[in-house]
Amino acid sequence: MTSSTTRGTTLVCHYRRDGITVPDDPRRCLRAQVRRIAGGRVLDIGAHDVDDLTDYRNACTLALAGATGPACERAKSLRLPGAEVEDGELDTLRFPQNAFDVVVLRFSLCRAAKPEQTLAEIGRVLRPNGHLVFLEHTRASGIVGNAQDRADEIMRGSGRCHFNHEVLQGMHRAGLVLRRAEWFWPSAHLRAPLVEGVASHPDPQYQRELRWLSGEQE
């Protein structure tokens, strides 16, 4: 399976490059959330290492999209009903609406050709009371964010991922509600913050209150 492609260039996430590892704290937080939440029908987007697949003991079915590296080979030996590996672009997930109870997203928006569309697709395949568990690097605010923008422009076409995507704003625009988020600032390598957390669809009461506040009629 290959990495996502944008404008004819294969993009590899910064944290999937040789010799660069994900800091321990955000990785532990993500794995704790996966062990706690990921049950039923699960879609994993962006699995790379074998360890990415060891916390799905409560999953009854597991689908992988955008998987790379050893995770692809490991997926073939998983003894889970309905385990499957999906190839193709992340902005067109080949699954029906409301197909999954949980979606796990890791280091994939930065290499998606259309990250906003990828988030919209996640919302489409996630059932109404399902959860999105995520770990991504994101654009910072202020001068750090401005530096990320300049660096991204300079590196365009180099095969490096886009590390200035605004992850939480993208989720909001896709209609998802943030339930929790924790920020991490790596001390080495790319000085882009990492954000780990959980999002979901808004509950019906929340949507009714928004309509009432905006003056819309039921």
SERO-4910 file (N, C-alpha, C, O; in steps of 0.05 Angstrom, whole numbers):
BEGIN
 pado doro    nc1    nc2    nc3   cac1   cac2   cac3    cc1    cc2    cc3    oc1    oc2    oc3
  Met    A     17    -23      0      0      0      0     18     25      0     38     25     14
  Thr    A     10     45    -15     26     69    -17     15     91     -1     -8     90      8
  Ser    A     31    111      4     22    135     18      4    151      0      3    147    -24
  Ser    A    -11    170     12    -29    187     -4    -13    204    -24     11    209    -20
  Thr    A    -26    211    -45    -13    226    -66    -27    252    -71    -52    253    -73
  Thr    A    -12    274    -73    -23    300    -79     -8    312   -102     17    314   -101
  Arg    A    -22    319   -124    -10    331   -147     14    315   -157     34    326   -165
  Gly    A     10    289   -157     30    271   -169     54    266   -151     73    252   -159
  Thr    A     54    276   -126     76    272   -108     68    255    -85     48    260    -72
  Thr    A     83    234    -79     77    217    -57     85    231    -31    108    239    -28
  Leu    A     66    233    -12     71    247     13     74    227     35     58    209     38
  Val    A     94    231     52     99    215     75     98    232    100    111    253    101
  Cys    A     82    224    120     80    240    144    107    242    157    123    223    157
  His    A    112    266    169    138    271    183    144    249    203    166    240    205
  Tyr    A    123    240    218    127    221    239    127    192    228    127    173    244
  Arg    A    127    188    202    130    162    191    156    159    176    161    139    162
  Arg    A    173    179    178    199    178    164    219    162    181    217    161    205
  Asp    A    239    151    168    259    135    181    274    152    202    282    175    196
  Gly    A    278    141    226    293    155    246    278    175    262    289    188    280
  Ile    A    252    179    257    236    198    271    213    183    285    198    169    272
  Thr    A    211    186    311    190    172    326    170    192    338    176    215    342
  Val    A    147    181    343    126    197    356    133    200    386    141    180    398
  Pro    A    132    224    397    138    227    426    120    208    443     97    202    435
  Asp    A    131    198    465    117    177    480     90    186    492     71    171    491
  Asp    A     89    211    502     65    219    517     40    219    499     20    207    506
  Pro    A     40    232    475     16    231    458     10    203    448    -14    197    445
  Arg    A     30    187    443     25    160    434     11    143    456     -7    128    450
  Arg    A     20    147    481      7    133    503    -22    142    507    -39    126    512
  Cys    A    -26    168    504    -54    178    506    -72    167    485    -95    159    491
  Leu    A    -62    166    460    -78    155    439    -85    126    444   -108    117    441
  Arg    A    -65    110    452    -69     82    456    -88     77    479   -104     58    478
  Ala    A    -87     94    500   -106     91    522   -135     96    513   -153     82    521
  Gln    A   -138    116    496   -165    122    485   -175    100    467   -198     92    468
  Val    A   -157     89    451   -165     67    433   -174     43    449   -194     30    443
  Arg    A   -158     36    470   -165     13    486   -192     17    500   -208     -2    504
  Arg    A   -198     42    508   -223     48    522   -247     50    504   -269     41    512
  Ile    A   -243     61    480   -266     68    463   -270     49    440   -293     44    432
  Ala    A   -249     38    428   -251     25    403   -263     -3    405   -248    -23    408
  Gly    A   -289     -5    405   -304    -30    404   -324    -31    382   -330    -10    370
  Gly    A   -334    -54    375   -353    -57    354   -340    -56    327   -320    -69    322
  Arg    A   -351    -40    309   -341    -37    282   -321    -13    282   -329      9    287
  Val    A   -296    -19    275   -275      1    277   -262      6    250   -256    -13    235
  Leu    A   -257     31    243   -241     39    220   -216     52    230   -217     72    244
  Asp    A   -192     42    223   -167     54    230   -155     67    205   -151     53    184
  Ile    A   -149     93    207   -138    108    184   -109    116    192   -105    131    210
  Gly    A    -90    105    177    -62    114    181    -45     96    198    -24    104    206
  Ala    A    -54     71    203    -37     53    219    -10     49    204     -9     47    180
  His    A     11     47    219     38     45    207     55     23    220     66      7    207
  Asp    A     55     23    247     71      4    262     54    -19    271     29    -17    273
  Val    A     66    -42    277     52    -65    288     37    -57    314     15    -66    318
  Asp    A     50    -41    330     38    -32    355     11    -17    351     -5    -16    370
  Asp    A      8     -6    328    -17      9    323    -42     -9    322    -64      0    324
  Leu    A    -37    -36    320    -59    -54    316    -63    -73    340    -79    -92    338
  Thr    A    -50    -67    362    -51    -86    384    -72    -80    405    -76    -95    424
  Asp    A    -87    -58    401   -106    -49    422   -135    -52    413   -153    -39    424
  Tyr    A   -140    -70    394   -167    -73    383   -180    -99    393   -194   -113    379
  Arg    A   -175   -105    418   -186   -130    430   -216   -130    432   -229   -151    433
  Asn    A   -228   -106    432   -257   -103    434   -271    -99    408   -296    -95    407
  Ala    A   -256    -99    386   -268    -95    359   -279   -121    349   -266   -142    350
  Cys    A   -303   -119    337   -314   -143    325   -308   -144    295   -306   -165    283
  Thr    A   -304   -120    283   -294   -118    255   -274    -95    254   -277    -76    269
  Leu    A   -254    -98    237   -233    -77    235   -227    -73    206   -221    -92    191
  Ala    A   -229    -48    197   -221    -40    170   -198    -21    172   -197     -4    190
  Leu    A   -179    -23    153   -156     -5    153   -156     11    127   -161      0    105
  Ala    A   -152     37    129   -150     55    106   -124     72    109   -118     81    131
  Gly    A   -110     76     87    -86     92     89    -64     80    106    -47     94    116
  Ala    A    -64     53    109    -44     40    125    -18     38    110    -18     36     85
  Thr    A      5     39    124     31     38    112     49     20    128     42     12    151
  Gly    A     72     14    117     93      0    132     84    -28    143     68    -41    130
  Pro    A     95    -35    166     90    -62    177     61    -68    183     53    -91    184
  Ala    A     45    -47    187     17    -51    194      2    -66    172    -16    -81    178
  Cys    A     10    -62    147     -4    -75    125      0   -106    127    -19   -121    124
  Glu    A     25   -114    132     31   -142    135     17   -154    160      7   -176    159
  Arg    A     18   -139    182      6   -148    206    -24   -152    203    -36   -171    215
  Ala    A    -37   -135    188    -66   -137    184    -74   -163    172    -96   -173    177
  Lys    A    -57   -175    155    -64   -200    142    -66   -223    162    -80   -243    156
  Ser    A    -53   -220    185    -53   -242    204    -73   -237    227    -75   -254    246
  Leu    A    -87   -215    227   -106   -209    248   -129   -230    247   -141   -235    226
  Arg    A   -136   -241    270   -158   -260    271   -183   -246    281   -193   -252    303
  Leu    A   -192   -227    265   -216   -212    272   -237   -216    249   -229   -214    226
  Pro    A   -262   -221    256   -282   -224    235   -284   -198    218   -286   -176    228
  Gly    A   -283   -202    192   -288   -179    175   -264   -161    172   -267   -139    161
  Ala    A   -240   -169    181   -216   -152    178   -210   -147    148   -210   -166    133
  Glu    A   -206   -122    141   -200   -116    113   -182    -92    111   -182    -74    128
  Val    A   -167    -91     89   -149    -68     84   -159    -54     59   -163    -66     38
  Glu    A   -164    -28     62   -176    -12     41   -154      6     28   -140     20     43
  Asp    A   -151      4      2   -132     21    -12   -147     44    -25   -172     43    -28
  Gly    A   -133     65    -33   -146     87    -46   -143    113    -31   -130    114    -10
  Glu    A   -154    134    -43   -151    161    -31   -168    164     -6   -190    153     -4
  Leu    A   -158    179     13   -172    183     38   -196    201     36   -213    202     54
  Asp    A   -198    217     15   -220    235     12   -244    221     -2   -264    234     -7
  Thr    A   -242    195     -7   -264    180    -18   -264    152     -5   -254    133    -17
  Leu    A   -274    150     19   -274    125     33   -295    106     22   -318    115     18
  Arg    A   -288     82     15   -306     64      2   -322     47     22   -322     22     21
  Phe    A   -336     61     39   -352     48     59   -380     61     60   -381     85     53
  Pro    A   -401     47     67   -427     59     68   -430     79     91   -414     79    110
  Gln    A   -451     95     90   -457    114    111   -462     99    137   -474     78    138
  Asn    A   -453    111    159   -457    100    187   -446     72    190   -458     56    204
  Ala    A   -424     66    177   -413     39    177   -398     32    202   -394      9    208
  Phe    A   -388     53    217   -369     47    239   -378     59    265   -389     81    267
  Asp    A   -372     44    287   -377     55    314   -354     73    322   -359     93    337
  Val    A   -330     68    313   -306     83    321   -288     87    296   -284     68    281
  Val    A   -277    111    293   -256    115    273   -232    125    288   -233    143    304
  Val    A   -209    113    282   -183    121    294   -167    134    272   -162    121    251
  Leu    A   -158    158    276   -144    174    255   -117    182    266   -115    195    287
  Arg    A    -96    174    252    -69    181    262    -51    190    239    -47    175    220
  Phe    A    -40    214    241    -20    224    222    -28    219    193    -12    209    178
  Ser    A    -52    227    186    -62    223    159    -72    248    145    -71    250    121
  Leu    A    -83    267    161    -94    291    148    -72    307    134    -77    320    114
  Cys    A    -47    305    145    -25    320    133    -18    310    105     -5    324     90
  Arg    A    -25    285     99    -18    274     73    -42    268     55    -40    258     34
  Ala    A    -66    276     65    -90    273     49    -91    295     28    -84    318     33
  Ala    A    -99    287      4   -101    307    -18   -121    329    -11   -116    352    -18
  Lys    A   -143    322      2   -164    341     10   -171    336     39   -191    321     44
  Pro    A   -156    347     58   -162    340     86   -190    347     96   -201    332    112
  Glu    A   -201    369     86   -229    376     93   -248    354     84   -267    347     97
  Gln    A   -243    344     59   -261    323     48   -257    297     63   -276    282     67
  Thr    A   -232    292     72   -227    268     88   -243    269    114   -254    249    122
  Leu    A   -243    292    127   -259    294    152   -289    291    147   -303    280    163
  Ala    A   -298    302    124   -326    299    117   -333    270    112   -354    261    120
  Glu    A   -314    255     99   -318    226     95   -319    211    121   -335    192    125
  Ile    A   -302    219    140   -302    206    166   -329    211    180   -340    192    191
  Gly    A   -339    235    178   -365    241    189   -387    224    176   -407    217    189
  Arg    A   -384    219    150   -405    204    136   -405    175    145   -427    163    149
  Val    A   -381    162    148   -381    134    155   -383    129    185   -387    106    193
  Leu    A   -381    149    201   -384    146    230   -413    148    238   -427    167    231
  Arg    A   -423    128    253   -451    128    260   -457    151    279   -439    163    291
  Pro    A   -483    159    282   -490    183    296   -479    185    325   -471    207    333
  Asn    A   -478    163    339   -467    164    367   -439    151    369   -432    142    390
  Gly    A   -425    151    346   -398    139    346   -377    160    355   -384    183    360
  His    A   -352    151    355   -330    169    364   -307    168    345   -300    147    333
  Leu    A   -294    191    341   -270    194    326   -247    198    346   -248    218    361
  Val    A   -227    180    347   -204    183    364   -180    191    345   -176    178    325
  Phe    A   -166    212    352   -146    222    333   -120    231    347   -119    238    370
  Leu    A    -99    230    331    -73    241    338    -60    252    312    -54    237    294
  Glu    A    -57    278    311    -47    291    287    -28    314    295    -30    324    317
  His    A    -10    322    277      4    347    281    -11    369    267    -24    364    246
  Thr    A    -10    393    278    -28    414    269    -14    441    268      8    443    277
  Arg    A    -28    460    256    -17    487    255    -19    501    282    -40    499    295
  Ala    A      2    514    290      2    529    315     -9    557    309    -13    564    285
  Ser    A    -14    573    329    -22    600    325      2    619    326     24    610    333
  Gly    A     -2    644    319     19    664    322     43    659    303     39    650    281
  Ile    A     67    667    313     90    667    295     99    638    288    111    634    267
  Val    A     93    619    306    100    591    299     84    582    275     94    569    257
  Gly    A     58    588    276     41    581    254     49    594    228     48    582    206
  Asn    A     57    620    230     66    634    206     91    620    195     94    618    170
  Ala    A    109    612    213    133    598    204    126    571    190    139    564    171
  Gln    A    106    557    201     97    532    189     87    537    161     92    522    142
  Asp    A     72    559    157     61    566    131     83    570    111     82    560     88
  Arg    A    104    586    119    126    592    101    141    566     94    149    562     71
  Ala    A    146    550    115    161    525    110    146    506     92    158    493     75
  Asp    A    119    505     95    103    487     78    104    496     49    105    480     31
  Glu    A    104    522     45    106    532     17    133    526      5    135    519    -18
  Ile    A    155    529     21    182    523     11    185    494      4    198    487    -15
  Met    A    173    476     21    176    447     18    156    435     -2    157    411     -6
  Arg    A    139    451    -13    119    441    -31    132    425    -54    150    436    -67
  Gly    A    122    401    -59    133    385    -81    156    368    -73    167    353    -89
  Ser    A    164    369    -47    188    354    -38    181    326    -29    199    310    -23
  Gly    A    155    320    -27    147    294    -16    141    294     14    133    274     25
  Arg    A    146    317     27    140    320     55    111    327     59     98    339     42
  Cys    A    100    319     82     72    324     87     67    353     93     86    368     97
  His    A     42    361     92     34    389     99     29    390    129      9    381    139
  Phe    A     48    402    143     45    402    172     32    428    183     35    434    207
  Asn    A     18    443    166      4    467    176    -26    465    173    -40    486    172
  His    A    -37    441    171    -66    438    170    -78    443    197    -68    433    217
  Glu    A    -99    459    198   -112    466    223   -133    444    230   -155    445    220
  Val    A   -124    425    246   -140    400    250   -166    405    264   -187    397    254
  Leu    A   -166    419    286   -191    423    301   -211    441    287   -235    435    287
  Gln    A   -201    461    273   -219    478    257   -231    461    234   -254    465    227
  Gly    A   -215    443    223   -226    426    201   -248    408    211   -267    403    197
  Met    A   -244    397    236   -265    380    247   -291    396    251   -313    386    246
  His    A   -288    421    261   -312    437    265   -326    443    239   -350    441    238
  Arg    A   -311    449    218   -323    454    192   -336    429    180   -355    431    164
  Ala    A   -326    406    188   -338    381    179   -363    373    195   -375    352    190
  Gly    A   -370    389    215   -394    384    231   -390    366    255   -409    356    267
  Leu    A   -364    361    262   -358    345    285   -354    362    310   -345    385    308
  Val    A   -360    351    333   -358    365    358   -334    354    374   -333    329    378
  Leu    A   -317    371    383   -294    362    399   -303    355    428   -315    371    441
  Arg    A   -296    331    436   -304    322    463   -280    325    483   -285    332    506
  Arg    A   -256    321    474   -233    326    490   -209    330    471   -208    320    449
  Ala    A   -189    345    481   -165    349    465   -141    355    484   -145    369    504
  Glu    A   -118    344    477    -94    350    492    -72    357    473    -68    344    452
  Trp    A    -57    378    480    -36    388    462     -9    380    472     -4    378    496
  Phe    A     10    375    453     37    367    460     56    383    441     50    387    418
  Trp    A     78    392    453     98    406    437    124    390    437    138    389    457
  Pro    A    130    376    415    155    360    413    179    378    418    180    401    410
  Ser    A    199    366    431    224    381    437    245    378    415    265    392    416
  Ala    A    239    361    395    259    358    374    244    354    348    219    353    347
  His    A    260    353    326    249    349    299    231    372    292    238    395    297
  Leu    A    209    366    280    190    387    270    176    401    294    164    388    310
  Arg    A    179    427    295    167    442    317    138    449    311    130    473    309
  Ala    A    122    429    307     93    432    303     79    418    325     86    396    332
  Pro    A     59    431    337     45    418    360     30    393    351     20    392    328
  Leu    A     28    374    369     11    350    365    -14    354    381    -14    365    403
  Val    A    -37    345    370    -62    346    384    -74    318    383    -77    306    362
  Glu    A    -82    309    407    -95    283    410   -121    286    424   -124    303    442
  Gly    A   -141    271    415   -167    275    428   -189    258    417   -184    238    403
  Val    A   -214    265    423   -238    251    415   -258    270    405   -262    291    417
  Ala    A   -271    264    383   -293    280    371   -316    262    364   -313    238    363
  Ser    A   -339    274    359   -362    259    352   -382    277    337   -377    301    334
  His    A   -404    265    328   -425    282    317   -439    297    340   -439    287    363
  Pro    A   -451    320    335   -466    333    356   -491    317    363   -503    305    345
  Asp    A   -498    317    388   -522    303    396   -547    319    388   -545    343    384
  Pro    A   -570    306    385   -594    320    375   -602    344    392   -611    364    381
  Gln    A   -599    343    418   -606    365    435   -588    389    429   -598    412    428
  Tyr    A   -563    385    425   -544    406    418   -552    419    392   -552    444    389
  Gln    A   -560    403    372   -569    414    346   -594    430    349   -597    451    336
  Arg    A   -613    420    365   -638    435    370   -632    462    383   -644    482    375
  Glu    A   -614    463    402   -608    488    416   -594    507    397   -600    531    398
  Leu    A   -577    497    379   -565    515    360   -585    527    341   -584    551    335
  Arg    A   -604    511    332   -625    522    315   -642    542    330   -650    563    318
  Trp    A   -648    537    355   -664    556    371   -649    582    374   -661    604    371
  Leu    A   -623    581    380   -607    605    384   -604    621    359   -602    646    360
  Ser    A   -604    607    336   -602    622    310   -629    631    300   -630    643    279
  Gly    A   -650    625    314   -677    633    306   -690    616    285   -710    624    273
  Glu    A   -679    592    280   -691    575    260   -716    561    272   -716    556    296
  Gln    A   -735    555    256   -760    542    264   -756    512    263   -742    502    245
  Glu    A   -768    497    282   -767    467    281   -783    458    256   -784    434    252
***
